[in-house]
Amino acid sequence: MKKLKLIYNSMSGERLFRYDLDLCIKKFQQGGYEVHMFTSLEHGDIRNHILTMEKSFYDMVVVSGGDGTLNIVINAFMEAEIFIPIAIIPSGTANDFANYLKMPRDNVEACCDLIIKGNKKQVDLGVVNGTYFINVCGAGLFATVSQRIDSDFKNALGKLAYYLKGIEELPNFSCMPLRITNSTEVIEKNIFFFVALNSAGAGGFEKLSADAKIDDGLLDFIAFKEMGLVEMAALFIKILKGEHLNDPNIIFFQDDYIKIELLSNHDERLLATDVDGESGPLMPIEITLVKKPIEMICC
């Protein structure tokens, strides 16, 4: 019988996955897997557990959580040099990467069926200042919202919490004077926020880069220039439709190397970055890409 490790973050999202544990274990056993479970109880325990795993003992690791939990697993896998397939059961708030993979958000049974079916895809990883990310690295107004939302508020309102928090902070937000360097050009602009994306969406915005691919060897970089509130409102309507990349207030390019420098640090808050929904390194940052080092289960 094949062996499966189920890693479960009990604090993710609305914390409802615990009610589906028996169903998941039953489905996986019926699919021919012996299930070994690990429940996260405190910060750092998922990484520590993975570092003690025998590299060839398991045939698959299934992660129940959001993008942040998946990020922890990915970084631990790369550190331990474990290269077995990873599946995600989306149970976080936004679940942007799971959404891209088309893993069902509200149907755990269907998600388990897809995992057992076992369609695999080799996936690129971003690297920012030595830390891996599976979905996004960003900074600015909306990019770091998830770090500043009360967990109960986020669990109650889901994706809407990101939007409300960003709007709340807009009047008091200072633009970031940035130098953006890629493989071919250097750009200096005042920026509201930026994201370097591996998939199509982040923070609940599912069409930030609708044509992005997780195996093309490129990251999609999107930055929002300084603009007025009226222009910002019009642009957000375009974002929801996925029609914003040609807007004059947008900087968009694809590359496997991006360097971001803050030209003035009069506000230390502007140094903060977000990596897969969690606190990332302070600027300046250097972002590169590793081509297809991991295998993910997808729809």
Contacts in CASP RR format, 6 or more apart in sequence:
PFRMAT RR
TARGET T0000
AUTHOR 0000-0000-0000
METHOD contacts of the structure
MODEL  1
MKKLKLIYNSMSGERLFRYDLDLCIKKFQQGGYEVHMFTSLEHGDIRNHI
LTMEKSFYDMVVVSGGDGTLNIVINAFMEAEIFIPIAIIPSGTANDFANY
LKMPRDNVEACCDLIIKGNKKQVDLGVVNGTYFINVCGAGLFATVSQRID
SDFKNALGKLAYYLKGIEELPNFSCMPLRITNSTEVIEKNIFFFVALNSA
GAGGFEKLSADAKIDDGLLDFIAFKEMGLVEMAALFIKILKGEHLNDPNI
IFFQDDYIKIELLSNHDERLLATDVDGESGPLMPIEITLVKKPIEMICC
1 32 0 8 1.000
1 33 0 8 1.000
1 34 0 8 1.000
2 32 0 8 1.000
2 33 0 8 1.000
2 34 0 8 1.000
2 59 0 8 1.000
2 60 0 8 1.000
3 33 0 8 1.000
3 34 0 8 1.000
3 36 0 8 1.000
3 57 0 8 1.000
3 58 0 8 1.000
3 59 0 8 1.000
4 28 0 8 1.000
4 33 0 8 1.000
4 34 0 8 1.000
4 35 0 8 1.000
4 36 0 8 1.000
4 58 0 8 1.000
4 59 0 8 1.000
4 60 0 8 1.000
4 61 0 8 1.000
4 62 0 8 1.000
5 36 0 8 1.000
5 37 0 8 1.000
5 38 0 8 1.000
5 53 0 8 1.000
5 58 0 8 1.000
5 60 0 8 1.000
5 61 0 8 1.000
5 62 0 8 1.000
6 24 0 8 1.000
6 25 0 8 1.000
6 28 0 8 1.000
6 35 0 8 1.000
6 36 0 8 1.000
6 37 0 8 1.000
6 38 0 8 1.000
6 62 0 8 1.000
6 64 0 8 1.000
7 37 0 8 1.000
7 38 0 8 1.000
7 40 0 8 1.000
7 46 0 8 1.000
7 49 0 8 1.000
7 50 0 8 1.000
7 61 0 8 1.000
7 62 0 8 1.000
7 63 0 8 1.000
7 64 0 8 1.000
7 69 0 8 1.000
7 73 0 8 1.000
8 17 0 8 1.000
8 18 0 8 1.000
8 21 0 8 1.000
8 37 0 8 1.000
8 38 0 8 1.000
8 39 0 8 1.000
8 40 0 8 1.000
8 64 0 8 1.000
8 65 0 8 1.000
9 40 0 8 1.000
9 46 0 8 1.000
9 63 0 8 1.000
9 64 0 8 1.000
9 65 0 8 1.000
9 66 0 8 1.000
9 69 0 8 1.000
9 91 0 8 1.000
10 17 0 8 1.000
10 18 0 8 1.000
10 39 0 8 1.000
10 40 0 8 1.000
10 41 0 8 1.000
11 40 0 8 1.000
11 151 0 8 1.000
12 64 0 8 1.000
12 65 0 8 1.000
12 66 0 8 1.000
12 69 0 8 1.000
12 91 0 8 1.000
12 92 0 8 1.000
12 93 0 8 1.000
13 65 0 8 1.000
13 66 0 8 1.000
13 91 0 8 1.000
13 92 0 8 1.000
13 93 0 8 1.000
13 154 0 8 1.000
13 155 0 8 1.000
13 158 0 8 1.000
14 91 0 8 1.000
14 92 0 8 1.000
14 155 0 8 1.000
15 155 0 8 1.000
16 91 0 8 1.000
17 64 0 8 1.000
17 65 0 8 1.000
17 89 0 8 1.000
17 91 0 8 1.000
17 108 0 8 1.000
20 108 0 8 1.000
21 37 0 8 1.000
23 108 0 8 1.000
23 109 0 8 1.000
23 112 0 8 1.000
24 35 0 8 1.000
24 62 0 8 1.000
24 64 0 8 1.000
24 89 0 8 1.000
24 108 0 8 1.000
24 112 0 8 1.000
25 35 0 8 1.000
25 37 0 8 1.000
27 109 0 8 1.000
27 112 0 8 1.000
27 113 0 8 1.000
27 116 0 8 1.000
28 35 0 8 1.000
28 62 0 8 1.000
28 112 0 8 1.000
28 115 0 8 1.000
28 116 0 8 1.000
29 35 0 8 1.000
31 116 0 8 1.000
32 116 0 8 1.000
33 59 0 8 1.000
33 60 0 8 1.000
33 116 0 8 1.000
36 58 0 8 1.000
38 46 0 8 1.000
38 49 0 8 1.000
40 46 0 8 1.000
40 69 0 8 1.000
44 72 0 8 1.000
46 69 0 8 1.000
46 72 0 8 1.000
46 73 0 8 1.000
46 76 0 8 1.000
47 72 0 8 1.000
47 75 0 8 1.000
47 76 0 8 1.000
47 79 0 8 1.000
50 73 0 8 1.000
50 76 0 8 1.000
50 77 0 8 1.000
50 80 0 8 1.000
50 82 0 8 1.000
51 76 0 8 1.000
51 79 0 8 1.000
51 80 0 8 1.000
53 80 0 8 1.000
53 82 0 8 1.000
55 80 0 8 1.000
55 81 0 8 1.000
55 82 0 8 1.000
58 84 0 8 1.000
59 84 0 8 1.000
59 85 0 8 1.000
60 84 0 8 1.000
60 85 0 8 1.000
60 86 0 8 1.000
60 87 0 8 1.000
60 115 0 8 1.000
60 297 0 8 1.000
61 73 0 8 1.000
61 77 0 8 1.000
61 84 0 8 1.000
61 85 0 8 1.000
61 86 0 8 1.000
61 87 0 8 1.000
62 86 0 8 1.000
62 87 0 8 1.000
62 88 0 8 1.000
62 89 0 8 1.000
62 115 0 8 1.000
63 69 0 8 1.000
63 70 0 8 1.000
63 73 0 8 1.000
63 86 0 8 1.000
63 87 0 8 1.000
63 88 0 8 1.000
63 89 0 8 1.000
64 88 0 8 1.000
64 89 0 8 1.000
64 91 0 8 1.000
65 88 0 8 1.000
65 89 0 8 1.000
65 90 0 8 1.000
65 91 0 8 1.000
65 92 0 8 1.000
65 95 0 8 1.000
66 88 0 8 1.000
66 90 0 8 1.000
66 91 0 8 1.000
66 92 0 8 1.000
66 93 0 8 1.000
66 94 0 8 1.000
66 95 0 8 1.000
66 98 0 8 1.000
67 92 0 8 1.000
67 94 0 8 1.000
67 95 0 8 1.000
67 96 0 8 1.000
67 97 0 8 1.000
67 98 0 8 1.000
67 134 0 8 1.000
67 135 0 8 1.000
67 136 0 8 1.000
67 276 0 8 1.000
67 277 0 8 1.000
68 276 0 8 1.000
68 277 0 8 1.000
68 278 0 8 1.000
69 92 0 8 1.000
70 86 0 8 1.000
70 88 0 8 1.000
70 97 0 8 1.000
70 98 0 8 1.000
70 134 0 8 1.000
70 135 0 8 1.000
70 276 0 8 1.000
71 132 0 8 1.000
71 133 0 8 1.000
71 134 0 8 1.000
71 135 0 8 1.000
71 275 0 8 1.000
71 276 0 8 1.000
71 277 0 8 1.000
71 278 0 8 1.000
73 86 0 8 1.000
74 86 0 8 1.000
74 125 0 8 1.000
74 132 0 8 1.000
74 133 0 8 1.000
74 134 0 8 1.000
74 294 0 8 1.000
75 131 0 8 1.000
75 132 0 8 1.000
76 82 0 8 1.000
77 83 0 8 1.000
77 86 0 8 1.000
77 294 0 8 1.000
78 125 0 8 1.000
78 132 0 8 1.000
78 293 0 8 1.000
78 294 0 8 1.000
83 293 0 8 1.000
83 294 0 8 1.000
83 295 0 8 1.000
84 295 0 8 1.000
85 118 0 8 1.000
85 120 0 8 1.000
85 295 0 8 1.000
85 296 0 8 1.000
85 297 0 8 1.000
86 294 0 8 1.000
86 295 0 8 1.000
86 296 0 8 1.000
86 297 0 8 1.000
87 103 0 8 1.000
87 115 0 8 1.000
87 118 0 8 1.000
87 296 0 8 1.000
87 297 0 8 1.000
88 95 0 8 1.000
88 97 0 8 1.000
88 98 0 8 1.000
88 101 0 8 1.000
88 103 0 8 1.000
88 296 0 8 1.000
88 297 0 8 1.000
89 98 0 8 1.000
89 103 0 8 1.000
89 108 0 8 1.000
89 111 0 8 1.000
89 112 0 8 1.000
89 115 0 8 1.000
90 98 0 8 1.000
90 99 0 8 1.000
90 103 0 8 1.000
90 104 0 8 1.000
90 105 0 8 1.000
90 111 0 8 1.000
93 146 0 8 1.000
93 154 0 8 1.000
93 155 0 8 1.000
93 158 0 8 1.000
93 159 0 8 1.000
93 161 0 8 1.000
93 162 0 8 1.000
94 146 0 8 1.000
94 158 0 8 1.000
94 159 0 8 1.000
94 162 0 8 1.000
94 202 0 8 1.000
94 203 0 8 1.000
94 204 0 8 1.000
95 103 0 8 1.000
95 105 0 8 1.000
96 135 0 8 1.000
96 136 0 8 1.000
96 199 0 8 1.000
96 201 0 8 1.000
96 202 0 8 1.000
96 203 0 8 1.000
96 204 0 8 1.000
96 206 0 8 1.000
97 134 0 8 1.000
97 135 0 8 1.000
97 198 0 8 1.000
97 199 0 8 1.000
97 276 0 8 1.000
98 105 0 8 1.000
99 105 0 8 1.000
99 201 0 8 1.000
99 206 0 8 1.000
100 135 0 8 1.000
100 199 0 8 1.000
100 200 0 8 1.000
100 201 0 8 1.000
100 214 0 8 1.000
101 121 0 8 1.000
101 296 0 8 1.000
101 297 0 8 1.000
101 298 0 8 1.000
101 299 0 8 1.000
102 298 0 8 1.000
102 299 0 8 1.000
103 111 0 8 1.000
103 114 0 8 1.000
103 298 0 8 1.000
103 299 0 8 1.000
104 110 0 8 1.000
104 111 0 8 1.000
104 114 0 8 1.000
114 297 0 8 1.000
114 298 0 8 1.000
114 299 0 8 1.000
115 297 0 8 1.000
118 297 0 8 1.000
119 297 0 8 1.000
119 298 0 8 1.000
119 299 0 8 1.000
120 295 0 8 1.000
120 296 0 8 1.000
120 297 0 8 1.000
120 298 0 8 1.000
121 214 0 8 1.000
121 215 0 8 1.000
121 295 0 8 1.000
121 296 0 8 1.000
121 297 0 8 1.000
121 298 0 8 1.000
122 215 0 8 1.000
122 292 0 8 1.000
122 294 0 8 1.000
122 295 0 8 1.000
123 134 0 8 1.000
123 198 0 8 1.000
123 214 0 8 1.000
123 215 0 8 1.000
123 292 0 8 1.000
123 293 0 8 1.000
123 294 0 8 1.000
123 295 0 8 1.000
123 296 0 8 1.000
124 198 0 8 1.000
124 214 0 8 1.000
124 215 0 8 1.000
124 216 0 8 1.000
124 217 0 8 1.000
124 289 0 8 1.000
124 290 0 8 1.000
124 291 0 8 1.000
124 292 0 8 1.000
124 293 0 8 1.000
125 132 0 8 1.000
125 133 0 8 1.000
125 134 0 8 1.000
125 198 0 8 1.000
125 289 0 8 1.000
125 290 0 8 1.000
125 293 0 8 1.000
125 294 0 8 1.000
126 132 0 8 1.000
126 133 0 8 1.000
126 134 0 8 1.000
126 137 0 8 1.000
126 196 0 8 1.000
126 198 0 8 1.000
126 219 0 8 1.000
126 287 0 8 1.000
126 288 0 8 1.000
126 289 0 8 1.000
126 290 0 8 1.000
127 133 0 8 1.000
127 287 0 8 1.000
127 288 0 8 1.000
127 289 0 8 1.000
127 290 0 8 1.000
128 137 0 8 1.000
128 196 0 8 1.000
128 273 0 8 1.000
128 275 0 8 1.000
128 280 0 8 1.000
128 281 0 8 1.000
128 285 0 8 1.000
128 286 0 8 1.000
128 287 0 8 1.000
129 281 0 8 1.000
129 285 0 8 1.000
129 286 0 8 1.000
131 275 0 8 1.000
131 280 0 8 1.000
131 281 0 8 1.000
132 290 0 8 1.000
133 198 0 8 1.000
133 275 0 8 1.000
133 276 0 8 1.000
134 198 0 8 1.000
134 276 0 8 1.000
135 197 0 8 1.000
135 198 0 8 1.000
135 199 0 8 1.000
135 201 0 8 1.000
135 202 0 8 1.000
135 276 0 8 1.000
136 143 0 8 1.000
136 195 0 8 1.000
136 196 0 8 1.000
136 197 0 8 1.000
136 198 0 8 1.000
136 199 0 8 1.000
136 201 0 8 1.000
136 202 0 8 1.000
136 203 0 8 1.000
136 274 0 8 1.000
136 275 0 8 1.000
136 276 0 8 1.000
136 277 0 8 1.000
137 195 0 8 1.000
137 196 0 8 1.000
137 273 0 8 1.000
137 274 0 8 1.000
137 275 0 8 1.000
137 276 0 8 1.000
137 280 0 8 1.000
137 285 0 8 1.000
137 287 0 8 1.000
138 144 0 8 1.000
138 193 0 8 1.000
138 194 0 8 1.000
138 195 0 8 1.000
138 196 0 8 1.000
138 202 0 8 1.000
138 273 0 8 1.000
138 274 0 8 1.000
138 275 0 8 1.000
139 176 0 8 1.000
139 193 0 8 1.000
139 194 0 8 1.000
139 260 0 8 1.000
139 270 0 8 1.000
139 272 0 8 1.000
139 273 0 8 1.000
139 274 0 8 1.000
139 283 0 8 1.000
139 285 0 8 1.000
140 173 0 8 1.000
140 176 0 8 1.000
140 191 0 8 1.000
140 192 0 8 1.000
140 193 0 8 1.000
140 194 0 8 1.000
140 270 0 8 1.000
140 272 0 8 1.000
141 166 0 8 1.000
141 169 0 8 1.000
141 170 0 8 1.000
141 173 0 8 1.000
141 192 0 8 1.000
141 193 0 8 1.000
141 224 0 8 1.000
142 162 0 8 1.000
142 166 0 8 1.000
142 192 0 8 1.000
142 193 0 8 1.000
142 203 0 8 1.000
143 193 0 8 1.000
143 194 0 8 1.000
143 195 0 8 1.000
143 202 0 8 1.000
143 273 0 8 1.000
143 274 0 8 1.000
144 272 0 8 1.000
144 273 0 8 1.000
144 274 0 8 1.000
144 279 0 8 1.000
145 162 0 8 1.000
145 165 0 8 1.000
145 166 0 8 1.000
145 169 0 8 1.000
145 203 0 8 1.000
146 154 0 8 1.000
146 162 0 8 1.000
146 203 0 8 1.000
146 274 0 8 1.000
146 277 0 8 1.000
146 278 0 8 1.000
147 272 0 8 1.000
147 274 0 8 1.000
147 277 0 8 1.000
147 278 0 8 1.000
147 279 0 8 1.000
148 165 0 8 1.000
148 169 0 8 1.000
149 161 0 8 1.000
149 162 0 8 1.000
149 165 0 8 1.000
153 161 0 8 1.000
154 161 0 8 1.000
154 162 0 8 1.000
157 164 0 8 1.000
159 203 0 8 1.000
159 204 0 8 1.000
162 203 0 8 1.000
162 204 0 8 1.000
170 229 0 8 1.000
170 232 0 8 1.000
173 192 0 8 1.000
174 266 0 8 1.000
174 267 0 8 1.000
174 270 0 8 1.000
175 190 0 8 1.000
175 191 0 8 1.000
175 192 0 8 1.000
175 226 0 8 1.000
176 190 0 8 1.000
176 191 0 8 1.000
176 192 0 8 1.000
176 193 0 8 1.000
176 262 0 8 1.000
176 270 0 8 1.000
177 188 0 8 1.000
177 189 0 8 1.000
177 190 0 8 1.000
177 191 0 8 1.000
177 262 0 8 1.000
177 263 0 8 1.000
177 264 0 8 1.000
178 187 0 8 1.000
178 188 0 8 1.000
178 189 0 8 1.000
178 190 0 8 1.000
178 191 0 8 1.000
178 194 0 8 1.000
178 223 0 8 1.000
178 260 0 8 1.000
178 261 0 8 1.000
178 262 0 8 1.000
178 263 0 8 1.000
179 186 0 8 1.000
179 187 0 8 1.000
179 188 0 8 1.000
179 259 0 8 1.000
179 260 0 8 1.000
179 261 0 8 1.000
179 263 0 8 1.000
180 186 0 8 1.000
180 187 0 8 1.000
180 188 0 8 1.000
180 189 0 8 1.000
180 191 0 8 1.000
180 194 0 8 1.000
180 221 0 8 1.000
180 223 0 8 1.000
180 251 0 8 1.000
180 258 0 8 1.000
180 259 0 8 1.000
180 260 0 8 1.000
181 187 0 8 1.000
181 258 0 8 1.000
181 259 0 8 1.000
181 260 0 8 1.000
181 261 0 8 1.000
182 221 0 8 1.000
182 253 0 8 1.000
182 255 0 8 1.000
182 257 0 8 1.000
182 258 0 8 1.000
182 259 0 8 1.000
183 255 0 8 1.000
183 256 0 8 1.000
183 257 0 8 1.000
184 255 0 8 1.000
187 251 0 8 1.000
188 263 0 8 1.000
189 223 0 8 1.000
189 225 0 8 1.000
189 226 0 8 1.000
189 251 0 8 1.000
190 225 0 8 1.000
190 226 0 8 1.000
191 223 0 8 1.000
191 224 0 8 1.000
191 225 0 8 1.000
191 226 0 8 1.000
191 251 0 8 1.000
192 224 0 8 1.000
192 225 0 8 1.000
192 226 0 8 1.000
192 227 0 8 1.000
192 232 0 8 1.000
193 223 0 8 1.000
193 224 0 8 1.000
194 221 0 8 1.000
194 222 0 8 1.000
194 223 0 8 1.000
194 224 0 8 1.000
194 251 0 8 1.000
194 260 0 8 1.000
195 202 0 8 1.000
195 208 0 8 1.000
195 221 0 8 1.000
195 222 0 8 1.000
195 223 0 8 1.000
196 219 0 8 1.000
196 220 0 8 1.000
196 221 0 8 1.000
196 258 0 8 1.000
196 287 0 8 1.000
197 208 0 8 1.000
197 209 0 8 1.000
197 212 0 8 1.000
197 219 0 8 1.000
197 220 0 8 1.000
197 221 0 8 1.000
197 222 0 8 1.000
198 212 0 8 1.000
198 214 0 8 1.000
198 219 0 8 1.000
198 220 0 8 1.000
199 212 0 8 1.000
199 214 0 8 1.000
200 206 0 8 1.000
200 207 0 8 1.000
200 208 0 8 1.000
200 209 0 8 1.000
200 210 0 8 1.000
200 211 0 8 1.000
200 212 0 8 1.000
201 207 0 8 1.000
201 208 0 8 1.000
201 209 0 8 1.000
201 212 0 8 1.000
202 208 0 8 1.000
203 277 0 8 1.000
205 239 0 8 1.000
205 240 0 8 1.000
207 239 0 8 1.000
207 240 0 8 1.000
207 241 0 8 1.000
207 242 0 8 1.000
208 220 0 8 1.000
208 222 0 8 1.000
208 239 0 8 1.000
208 242 0 8 1.000
209 220 0 8 1.000
209 222 0 8 1.000
209 245 0 8 1.000
209 252 0 8 1.000
210 242 0 8 1.000
212 220 0 8 1.000
215 292 0 8 1.000
217 256 0 8 1.000
217 289 0 8 1.000
217 291 0 8 1.000
217 292 0 8 1.000
218 254 0 8 1.000
218 255 0 8 1.000
218 256 0 8 1.000
218 289 0 8 1.000
219 254 0 8 1.000
219 255 0 8 1.000
219 256 0 8 1.000
219 258 0 8 1.000
219 287 0 8 1.000
219 289 0 8 1.000
220 252 0 8 1.000
220 254 0 8 1.000
221 251 0 8 1.000
221 252 0 8 1.000
221 253 0 8 1.000
221 254 0 8 1.000
221 255 0 8 1.000
221 258 0 8 1.000
222 245 0 8 1.000
222 250 0 8 1.000
222 251 0 8 1.000
222 252 0 8 1.000
223 250 0 8 1.000
223 251 0 8 1.000
223 252 0 8 1.000
224 232 0 8 1.000
224 235 0 8 1.000
224 249 0 8 1.000
224 250 0 8 1.000
225 249 0 8 1.000
225 250 0 8 1.000
225 251 0 8 1.000
227 235 0 8 1.000
227 249 0 8 1.000
231 249 0 8 1.000
235 244 0 8 1.000
235 247 0 8 1.000
235 249 0 8 1.000
235 250 0 8 1.000
238 244 0 8 1.000
238 247 0 8 1.000
244 250 0 8 1.000
245 252 0 8 1.000
256 288 0 8 1.000
256 289 0 8 1.000
257 286 0 8 1.000
257 287 0 8 1.000
257 288 0 8 1.000
257 289 0 8 1.000
258 286 0 8 1.000
258 287 0 8 1.000
259 284 0 8 1.000
259 285 0 8 1.000
259 286 0 8 1.000
259 287 0 8 1.000
260 283 0 8 1.000
260 284 0 8 1.000
260 285 0 8 1.000
260 286 0 8 1.000
260 287 0 8 1.000
261 283 0 8 1.000
261 284 0 8 1.000
262 270 0 8 1.000
262 271 0 8 1.000
262 283 0 8 1.000
262 284 0 8 1.000
265 271 0 8 1.000
270 283 0 8 1.000
271 282 0 8 1.000
271 283 0 8 1.000
272 279 0 8 1.000
272 280 0 8 1.000
272 282 0 8 1.000
273 279 0 8 1.000
273 280 0 8 1.000
273 281 0 8 1.000
273 282 0 8 1.000
273 283 0 8 1.000
273 285 0 8 1.000
274 280 0 8 1.000
275 281 0 8 1.000
END
